[in-house]
Amino acid sequence: MFLSTIKEIIVNKPECLKSYIKTLMELYYNQSNNDDEPIRNIVAESIGKLFVTHPSDIQDPLNQGLNSKDVKTVSTYVRSFKYSAHNNNSPSSFQPFIKCLIDLVGHSDLAVKKNAL
């Protein structure tokens, strides 16, 4: 419920969360490998929506998630880009992640491959 509430704030008023980005990204990283897929979906959507409004603030945490050794974490972070493509007025913010996403298309885990596509 807590993650859903934060997601609603991100969707409706993301600018008010600027000072909490670091804390939120730590929370999302810790929940990105949760066994419960609906929680991972909320995490991915929240990260993606935050990326639209705060791309430079979450670039390092995004890289941390994408380079994790945990397959669920990588899959969750890759999936977040799906949610950041809508209403993004700054496509150049994706540029630092293009090579990593292309490389992840060849990942051995099917979920990571699917989300990278």
N, C-alpha and C positions, 0 to 999 in steps of 0.2 A: 504494500500500500504506500509506503514511504517513497519508493522509487517511482511509482505512478504519479504521485503528487509532484515530485520534482520534475518529472517529464512534462506535466501540464504547465508548470511555471516556465520551463524552457520553451515550450511551444508558444505560450501567450506573452511572456515578458522576459526574454532571455537576458536582456541588458542588466537586470537587477541582480544577476548571479555573478557578475564579473569578479567580485572580491572572493567568491567561493569556488572558483574554477579548480584550484589546486585540490581542495578538499573533495569536491565532487569527483574529480578524475581518480583520486585514490580510492574512493568508494566504488566507482565503476570498475576499476581494475580488480579490486577484491571480489566483485560480484560477476565478473566476466567469465569465470569458469564454473559458475554455479551449476549444479546438476539439473536444476529446473529451467527448461528451455524458455518458458515465458519470461522469466527474470532476465535471462541473457538477451532476449528480444527487446525488453524495455531498456536495458543497458545500451544495446546497439543503437536503438532509435534515439535515445537521449544524447549519446556521444555525437551521432550524426547531426542532430539538430543544433547542438552546441558548436559544432564545427562551422556551421553556416554563419553564426554571429561572432564567434571567437576563434577563428582559425589559427592565429599565431599563438594564442594562449594554450591551445591544447595540442600543438604540433609535437612537442616532446613526449607527452603522455601517449599520444597516438602511436608514435614510433616504438615506445616501450611495449605497448600491447601487440603491435604487429610483429615484433621481434621476440615475443615470449616463447618459451619452450613448451607451454601448455597449448594444446590444439584447440580447446574450447575458447581460450582467451583470444587466440589469433583469429578464429572463426568469428567471434563476436565483434572484434575490432574491424575486421574486413567488412562485415555486414553493415557496420555503421556508415560506410560510404554510400550505401544505397539510400539512406535517409538524408544525407547531406546534399544530394544532387538536386533535390526539389527546392525551388526558391533561392538558389544560390546565385548571387549576383557577381561573384568573384571566382570564376572558374580557374584562375591562376593559383588559387589556394590549394588546388589538387596537385599541382605540378611536383612538389617534393615527394609525393607518394606514388606516382605513376610507375616507376621502375619496380618498387616493392610489390605493388598490386599485380603487375604483369608477371613477376617472378612467382607470386603465390598461386597463379593459375596452374603452375606445374607442381604444386604441393601434393604430397602423398595422401593427405586426408581429403575425402570427397567433399565434406562440408566446407572446408577452406576453399577448395577449387570452385565450388558452386558460388560461394559468396564473392570470390574474387572476380568472377565473370560478371 
